[in-house]
């Protein structure tokens, strides 16, 4: 399964990719913005940064059962990203999981800074 996300900036495209990730996992309109989490990732290049960003969010969901709905990227370079993510803990009575996402892959991974476009293929 893959995602393509755009934004007014590359940072917004990364945020939209994160939103896309969670929209594959659960219906976004069922997720309330009850708690926030600061997430920081680093990498050697923009493609690896996207890979690390998506995998960090998957890790947080898998380990802490946090579903995110909105993402404010406060610091962004081609090699680091800091964001505040809002959402809530997974609640079996309200959240029906749609797709189990295992990880992002490097297959067809692309970051286009000129078009503010990112693409990532996910293992499901």
Secondary structure as GFF3:
##gff-version 3
##sequence-region A 1 124
A	DSSP	beta_strand	2	6	.	.	.	ID=ss1
A	DSSP	alpha_helix	10	25	.	.	.	ID=ss2
A	DSSP	three_ten_helix	28	30	.	.	.	ID=ss3
A	DSSP	beta_strand	35	42	.	.	.	ID=ss4
A	DSSP	alpha_helix	46	64	.	.	.	ID=ss5
A	DSSP	beta_strand	66	76	.	.	.	ID=ss6
A	DSSP	beta_strand	80	89	.	.	.	ID=ss7
A	DSSP	beta_strand	103	104	.	.	.	ID=ss8
A	DSSP	beta_strand	110	112	.	.	.	ID=ss9
A	DSSP	beta_strand	117	123	.	.	.	ID=ss10
###
